């Protein structure tokens, strides 16, 4: 079978698929804008709510805690209800959360708003992945997933460039309330134009039997070594950039490295731009060479650890600008590398478990990010804002993730080869 062949039963793709998938991705785009808007407002939030580093990190930790905790339930919901219904619920929730954050007058109200935002955000990415598998041929899976991640990073770029300017030009309430209008826009597009699957490619019905069904779905997905490997790849690769962009990058560059907010914003933008470029490259490589998944993931982890170590141990009070540029460029590869986790989970599970398997995988990076955000906040408070000690937490999480990747990699590869052989045998015996 050639690399360009379409498997039996594959959806056709084409312009219609791009248009429908584009609506779903626009929802994810807005969700990422809302998710990362705190990253450019961290110092402002500390002043507005009169909180220190640990309390500030609680905003993002709670948001990610809700996000991670929702992944398996959302995966089950997507498998059962379909993409459109789950995305609709997600848009309503994250838009309400952004509006609530805009008008929050107290720390407690702001925390509740971020939790609501995280709940809605949790429903977007898995839905978009499922939408891609329903509208595009399987061979396009890695590239479609990387493009989804690419669009998400474009949302991060909007936070860095647009939300930051609105915040400092118009003020807190106007910036966050104005951005919530984007949620209303994508909700209208979603309700009017999005469809779960192309005509003639309806999924086969399968039974849903309450708690017993839920347990079987989760257990069956978890038993697959590819699902677990995908989780640990996502865990190990995503969090360094997520922590940097979501909260601690701006304070680190301004307070620890002595840069102006404008210069720090430019470096955060560099992370996003690097992510977009690397995402395109990784997607093309994996689409052509499936075996490149693990080398790309491990190479990204190694490069990230090496550059972070160079920044943290650099002699002198501040690292030179070229070192920070290299750091931000390398951090840009973390997002695309985390998408490779789904390329391990996807072939390990049948279509009716794709949402559940994606939910399990997607928990990895967000659990790691949440843990690191908390560790950095606590270490900053206990070491009198010593960023070198605080950011050393990155290496601990990377070591944990790498140990699991090396433990699972051979088992997952063997199981994937067995599935591929079985699939080819079935295809050969299908009557003409």
N, C-alpha and C positions, 0 to 999 in steps of 0.2 A: 504494500500500500504506500503510495507516495505521500509526502508531507502535505501536499495540497488536497488530498482526497477528503471527501466529506463522508462521515460515518452514516450508516443507515439510520433514518429518523432524525438526523440533525436538522435544526432550523436553517433556513436559507440565508439569513443575514440580509445584506443589501441596505438601500436607502431608508426603507421603512423601519428596519431594525435600528439604524443609527438615530433616526428621529425619535422613536419611542424611548430608546435607551438614553438618549440625550436629555429627555425630560427627567428621567430618574436620576441621572447624574447631576442635573441642576439642583435637585433637592439635596443631594450629598454636598454639593458645592456650598450652598447656603448654610447647611449644618456645620461645616468646617469653619466658615466665617464666624459663626456664633461661638463655636467651641473654642477657637483660638483668640477671640477678641480680648479675653482677659490677659493674654500674653503681652499685649502692648499697653495694658492698663494696670499692670501689677503695682507699680509705684503709686499711681493715682488711687487705686483701691486701698492701699495701705494708709494713705492720707485721709481718704473719705471715711473709712470705717475705724480708723485709729487702731490698727492691729500690727503685730510684729510678723516675723518671717514664718513662724509655725502656723499662726492663724491665717496668714495669707495663703500658705500652701494648702490649707484645708479647703479653700475654694476649689482648686483643681483636683485635690484628692477625692473630695466628695463627688464631684462631677464624674471622675473616672471610676470611682467605686460603683456608682449607679450604672455607668456605661458597661463596665465589665460584668456586673451582676446580671445585667439584662441580656447578655449575649446569647446564652442558651435558650431562655424563654423566647427571645425574638426569633432565633433560628427555627424553633418549633412553630411559632406563629406564622412565619413566612412559608414554611412547608405546608401548613394547614390552610391559611387564609389567602395566601397569594401576596404578591408584591404591592399592588395598588392599595389595598386596605391597610397594610402595615405602614407604608409610607405616609398615607394620609394621617394616621394617628401620630406618627413621628413629627410631621410638620406642625401640627396643631400644638403639640407639647413643646417643641424647641422654640417656636415663636412666642408662646406664652412665657417661657422661661427667660427669653431675651428681653421681653417687655417688662417682666417683673424685676429683672436686674437693673433696668434703666431707672425704675422708680423706687428702688430699694433705699430706704432711709436708715436701715439698721443692718448690722452684720448678720443677724439671724435671718432676716428677710432675704438678704442677698444670697445666703447659703441655700435657702429653700429654692430660690430661683435657679441657681446653678444646678441643683439636683434635678429639677424639672427639665432643664435644658439637656442635661446628660441623658435623661430617660428618652427624650425624643430623638436626640442624636444617635442613641444606640440602635434605633430602628432603621437607620438609613443605609449604612454600608452593606450589611448583609443582604438587604433587599435589592440593592443595585447589583451585587454579585449574582444573585438569583436571576434578576432580569436579564443580565448578560448571557447566562447559560440557556435561558429560554428563547432568546432572539438570535444568537450567533452560533455558528458551528463550533464543536468542541475544540477543534484545532486552534481557534481564535481565543480560547480562554485566557492564556497568560497575557496576551497583548491587551485584551479587553479589560482585564483586571488592572493592569498597569496604567491604562488610560484613565480608569476610574480614580486610581490614586493620584494621577497627574492632575486631574480636575480638582480633586480635593486640595492639593497643594496650591492650586491657583486661588482657592478660597482663603488659604493661609496668607497668600500674597495680598489679597484684598484687606485682610486684617492689618497686615503690616503697613501697607501704604495708605489705605483709605480710612479705616477705623481710627488709626493713630492720629491722622490729621483732623478728622471730625472731633475727636476727643479733646484735642488741644485747641481747636478753633471754635467749637460750638458748646463744649462742655459735656459732662457725663450723661445727663438725661437725654439730651438731643441726639448724641452720637448713638447710644444703644437703642433708643426708641426708633430713631430713623432707620437704623439697619434692620429692625424687625419687619419693616415693609417688604423686604425681600422674601421673607417667609410667606407672607400673604400672596405674593406674586406666584411663587412656585406651587402653592396650594391650588390656585386656580388652574394653572397649566396641568397639574397632576390630575385633577378631577375631570378636566375636559378631554384630555388626549392620551393619557397613559393606558396601555393594555398589558395584561400579564404575559401574554404569549401570542404569537402569530396564529392566524386561522389555519386549522388543519394540524396544529402541533399542540393540542391540548394534552396536558399530562394525564396519565392513566389514573383513575380514582383508586385510592387505597384507604383502608379503614383507619379511623381515629377513635380509639376506645379509652378515652380518659387517661387517668394516671398510669395505667398499665402501658398504654401506647407511648406515653412520654418517656417512661423508664426504658422501654425497648429502643426507642430512637436514640436516646443519649448513650445507652450501653453499647448499642451496635456501632455507633460512630466512634466511641472511645476505644473499643476493642481494636479498631484499625490502627496499626502503627503509623500509617501516613497522617492520620488526624493528629495524633500526639506529636509527631515530628513537626507538623505544621504549626502547632501551638508553640513549641519551644523555639522554632525558627523565628516566629513572630515576636515572642517574648524577648529574645536575645538581640534582635536587630532594631526594633522600632524605638525603644524607650529613650536612647540618648538624645535623639533629635526631638522627640515629643516633649521631654522634660525641658529642653532648651527653648523650644518655641512656645510651649504652653504657659510657662511661668518664669523660669529662672535664667533664661538667656539675657533678657534686658537688664535685670539687676546685676548679673555677673559682669557684663560688658561695661556697665556704667560705674558700679561701685567697686568692683575688684580690678578692672582694667583701666579705669579712669577715662573712658570715652564719653563723648557727648551723647545725648539721646538720639540725635540725628544720625551720627555715625553708627551707633549700635543698631538703629533701625535698618540701616543699609546692610549691615552684616546679617541681620535676621532675614532680610530680603534675599541675600545671597544663598542662605540655606534653602529657601523655597525654590529659587531659580535652579540651583544645583539639583534639587530633588526632581524637578520637572525634566531636566535633560537626562539625568541618570535613569529615570523611569522609562523614558522612551528607549534608551539603549538596552536596559535589562529586559524589557518586554520583547524586543526584537531578538535578542540572544536566546532567551528561553523558548520563544516560539519556534526557533530553528534547531536549537540544541537543548533538548529537555534535560539532559544530564548535567547541564551547567548550573542548575538550581542551587545545589549545595555549595559548590565552589564559590559562586557569587555571594551567597549568604555568609559563608565563613570568611571570605576575603573582606567583606564589608565590616564584620565584627573586628577583625584584626586591624584594619586601617583605622577604625574609630578608636580602638583602645590605644594604639600607638600615638595617634595625634593628640588625644586627650592627655596621655601621659606627658607628652612633650610640652603641652601648655602648662600643666600643673607643676611640673618640676623645673620649668624654665627659670634660670637664675635672674634675679632682679625683681623689682616690684611689679612690673607689667610685662607681659609678653609683647613682642613687636607686632606691628600690624600684619606683616606677611604671615606670621604664625596663626593669627586669628582668622585670616582669610582662608588658609589651608584647613583649619578646624571647621569653619562653616561650610566649606566646599565638601569636605568628607562627610559631615553630618547630613548633607543633602542626600547621600546614598542610603541612609537608614530607612527612610520610608519605602523606596522601591524594593529594598532587600526584604522588608517585612512582608511585602505582597507575595514574595516567593513562598511563604508559609501556606497560602491558599493553593498554590500549585502542587503541594504535597497532599493536602486534604482532599482536593477536588477529585483526582482519579481514584482515590481510595474508597469513595462512597458512591452509591447509586443515586440517581436524580432525586428520589423521594427523601434522601437524607442530606442533600446539599446545604440547606439552610442550617440544619443542626450542626453539621460538621464545620461550616464556616463560622458559626457562633462560637464553638469551642476554640477554634483557631484564633479568632479575633480577641478572645479573652487574654491571650498571652501577653501581647505588647502593652495592653492597658493595665493589667495587673502589675507588670514590671514598672510602668510609668508611675502608677500610683504609689508603689513602694518606694521608688527613688525620690519622688516629690516629697514624701513624708520624711525620708531619711535626710535629705538635703536641708529641709526646713528645721528639723530638730538639731542637726549638726551645726547649722549657722547660729542658732540661738545659744547653743551650749559652748561654742568656740569663739564667741564674739565676732561673728561674721567672717570666719576663716574659710574662704571659698575653696582653697586647695584641699583642705581636709573634707569639706562637705561633698565636693564633686568626686572624691575618691570612691563614693558609694557606687558609682557607675561600674567600676571594675568587679565589685562583688556580684552584682546582678549578671554581668556578662559571664563570669566564671560558672555561676549556677546554670545558666542557660546552655553554655557550651558542653557542660558535663552531660546534660540530657540529650543534646543533639548527637553527640558521639555514641551515646548508649543506644539510640533508636535508629540510626541511619541505615545500618545493614539490614535490620529486620524490615524496615519500611521499603527499602529497595527490592528485597526479595519478594515481598508481598505484591508490590506493584508489577514486577515481571510476571508473576503467576497470573495476575488479573489480565495483563496484556495478552499473554498466550491463550488464556481461556476465551478472551474476546475475539481473537483472530480465528480460533477454532469454530466458534459459533457463527462467525461471519461466513466462513468457508462452507458451512453446512446449511446455510439458508437457501432454500430452493429458489431457482430463478423464476 
